[in-house]
Amino acid sequence: SFVRKKLGVSFPGRTLGIHALVADASLTRGWKMAASLRGAGEELLDSYEQERRPVAESLLHLSTRLLDSQKQGGIKRERDVQQLDIQYTNSPLAHTLPERQHGLQAGERAPDAPLLGAGGQSLRLFQLLQGPDWNLLAYETHGKVIDARRVCVFITLASRTSSSIPWGTSGSPIIWPGQCVLIRPDGYVGAFFHGKQSNDIENYLSRFAIGIKDEY
């Protein structure tokens, strides 16, 4: 309610912006609180303010800019009003690989992508990401990466045909062969790893994903 009151006073784009902001913030806070109550460290809860404060500040600046535009006789529903470009690339949860200088980065919203199921049926990545769990996507890692059934959903991707390569909606590959990507319960990319970094993946999950999924 504090966020709604503080940011909803003079925000001309609140129909699209404030509702999206509050829903996004509530989801982010919810899964972090659940994990913390089940044993995750304070680092996870502390990351909430680190991630969301810059978002709130940018929305206040946007509110002022849109209000000025409204006073001048016109207002555009810009992309930033819809909060589609929120990112947490400076979050302590964001872990990347040195070679990932371009394309999707840790801390950005995971994009949708067309996929082929094991039976050749058409799928969307978002269909696989539904639910309150962490998702570990492994792309051509050739074997079991980790035994993460208690903390995340494990999804194996293989490029049997060109149409099954995990290309994001932006036109860039989501992950390259041999890589894994951990997607947070709120739909943002948490981390990238190589398939052989099983210990690093386990350590990351033990810090930030403990208790998210009790049973599989």
C-alpha positions in Angstrom: 0.0 0.0 0.0 2.9 2.3 0.7 4.2 1.9 -2.9 0.7 2.4 -4.3 0.2 5.6 -2.3 3.6 7.1 -3.0 3.7 6.3 -6.7 0.0 6.6 -7.5 -0.6 10.2 -6.7 0.4 12.0 -9.9 1.2 9.2 -12.3 -0.8 9.7 -15.6 0.2 6.2 -16.8 -0.9 4.4 -13.6 -3.4 2.2 -15.4 -0.6 0.4 -17.2 2.3 1.3 -15.0 1.4 1.2 -11.3 -0.6 -2.0 -11.5 2.3 -3.7 -13.3 4.8 -2.3 -10.8 2.8 -3.5 -7.8 2.2 -7.0 -9.2 5.8 -7.4 -10.2 7.1 -6.2 -6.8 4.6 -8.4 -5.0 5.7 -11.5 -6.9 9.4 -10.7 -6.4 8.8 -10.2 -2.7 6.6 -13.3 -2.3 9.0 -15.9 -3.5 11.9 -14.4 -1.6 10.0 -14.3 1.6 8.9 -18.0 1.1 12.5 -19.0 0.5 13.7 -17.1 3.5 11.1 -18.6 5.8 12.4 -22.0 4.7 16.0 -21.4 5.5 17.5 -19.1 2.8 19.9 -16.5 4.2 19.4 -12.8 4.8 21.2 -12.0 1.5 18.1 -13.1 -0.4 15.8 -10.7 1.4 18.3 -7.9 1.3 18.4 -8.2 -2.4 14.7 -7.1 -2.7 15.5 -3.5 -1.8 18.6 -3.5 -4.0 16.5 -4.6 -7.0 13.3 -2.7 -6.5 14.6 0.7 -5.2 16.0 1.7 -8.6 12.8 0.6 -10.2 10.7 2.8 -7.9 13.0 5.8 -8.4 12.9 5.4 -12.2 9.1 5.3 -12.1 8.9 8.5 -10.1 11.0 10.2 -12.7 8.8 8.7 -15.4 5.7 10.0 -13.5 7.1 13.5 -13.5 7.9 13.4 -17.3 4.5 12.0 -18.2 2.7 14.6 -16.0 4.7 17.4 -17.8 3.7 15.9 -21.2 0.0 15.8 -20.1 0.1 19.5 -19.1 1.4 20.3 -22.6 -1.6 18.6 -24.1 -0.5 15.1 -25.0 0.8 11.9 -23.5 2.2 8.8 -25.1 1.9 5.3 -23.6 5.5 4.5 -23.9 7.1 1.1 -23.4 8.6 2.1 -20.1 5.1 2.8 -18.8 4.3 -0.9 -19.2 7.4 -1.8 -17.2 8.6 -4.3 -19.8 12.2 -3.3 -19.5 12.8 -3.7 -15.8 16.0 -5.5 -15.2 18.1 -6.6 -12.2 21.5 -6.9 -13.9 23.2 -5.3 -10.8 21.5 -7.7 -8.4 23.6 -10.0 -6.2 21.6 -12.8 -7.7 22.8 -12.1 -11.2 25.6 -14.4 -12.3 26.8 -14.6 -15.8 29.6 -16.1 -18.0 32.6 -14.1 -19.3 31.7 -15.0 -22.9 28.2 -13.7 -22.7 28.9 -10.1 -23.7 25.8 -9.9 -26.0 22.3 -11.0 -26.0 20.2 -12.0 -22.9 21.9 -11.1 -19.6 21.5 -12.3 -16.1 19.0 -10.1 -14.4 16.9 -9.4 -17.5 13.4 -10.7 -18.0 13.4 -14.1 -19.7 11.9 -13.9 -23.2 9.5 -16.3 -24.8 10.8 -18.6 -27.5 9.4 -21.2 -29.9 10.4 -24.8 -29.1 9.6 -28.4 -30.2 8.6 -31.0 -27.6 9.9 -34.5 -27.5 7.1 -35.6 -29.7 7.6 -32.9 -32.2 4.8 -30.7 -31.0 5.1 -27.0 -31.0 5.7 -25.4 -27.6 6.4 -22.0 -26.1 9.1 -21.5 -23.5 6.6 -19.6 -21.4 4.5 -22.7 -21.2 7.3 -24.5 -19.5 8.0 -21.7 -17.1 4.6 -21.5 -15.5 4.4 -22.0 -11.8 6.2 -20.7 -8.7 9.4 -22.7 -9.1 13.0 -22.0 -10.3 13.6 -23.5 -13.7 17.0 -24.8 -14.9 17.2 -24.9 -18.7 20.1 -27.0 -19.9 21.0 -26.8 -23.6 22.9 -29.7 -25.2 24.8 -30.3 -21.9 25.0 -34.1 -22.7 24.1 -35.7 -19.4 22.7 -34.9 -16.0 23.8 -31.5 -14.7 22.6 -31.7 -11.1 20.1 -33.4 -8.9 17.9 -30.4 -8.4 14.5 -31.9 -8.2 13.8 -30.5 -4.7 14.6 -26.9 -5.6 13.8 -26.4 -9.3 12.3 -27.8 -12.4 14.9 -29.2 -14.8 14.3 -28.7 -18.5 16.6 -30.2 -21.2 16.7 -28.5 -24.6 18.2 -30.1 -27.7 18.6 -28.7 -31.2 17.4 -31.7 -33.3 16.3 -29.2 -36.0 16.9 -25.5 -36.6 13.4 -24.7 -35.3 14.1 -26.2 -31.9 17.1 -23.9 -31.2 16.1 -21.7 -28.3 16.0 -18.3 -30.0 14.4 -15.5 -28.0 11.9 -13.0 -29.2 14.6 -10.5 -29.6 16.4 -12.6 -32.2 19.3 -13.6 -30.0 19.9 -17.1 -28.7 18.8 -17.5 -25.1 21.6 -19.9 -24.3 24.4 -21.5 -26.3 25.2 -25.2 -26.5 26.7 -26.5 -23.3 25.2 -23.7 -21.2 22.5 -23.7 -18.5 20.3 -20.8 -17.4 18.5 -20.5 -14.1 15.2 -18.6 -14.4 13.8 -17.2 -11.2 10.2 -17.7 -10.0 9.3 -14.2 -11.1 10.5 -14.9 -14.7 13.8 -13.1 -14.6 17.1 -14.7 -15.4 19.1 -15.5 -12.3 22.3 -17.0 -13.6 24.1 -18.6 -16.5 26.5 -21.5 -16.0 28.3 -24.1 -18.1 26.8 -27.6 -17.9 30.0 -28.8 -16.2 29.7 -26.3 -13.3 27.5 -28.6 -11.2 29.0 -27.5 -7.9 28.6 -23.8 -8.7 24.9 -24.4 -9.7 24.3 -26.3 -6.5 25.9 -23.6 -4.4 23.8 -20.9 -6.1 20.6 -22.8 -5.5 21.5 -23.4 -1.9 21.9 -19.7 -1.4 18.8 -18.4 -3.2 16.4 -21.3 -4.0 16.3 -23.3 -0.8 12.8 -24.5 0.1 11.2 -23.1 -3.1 10.2 -26.6 -4.1 9.8 -29.3 -1.4 8.6 -32.1 -3.7 8.7 -32.8 -7.4 
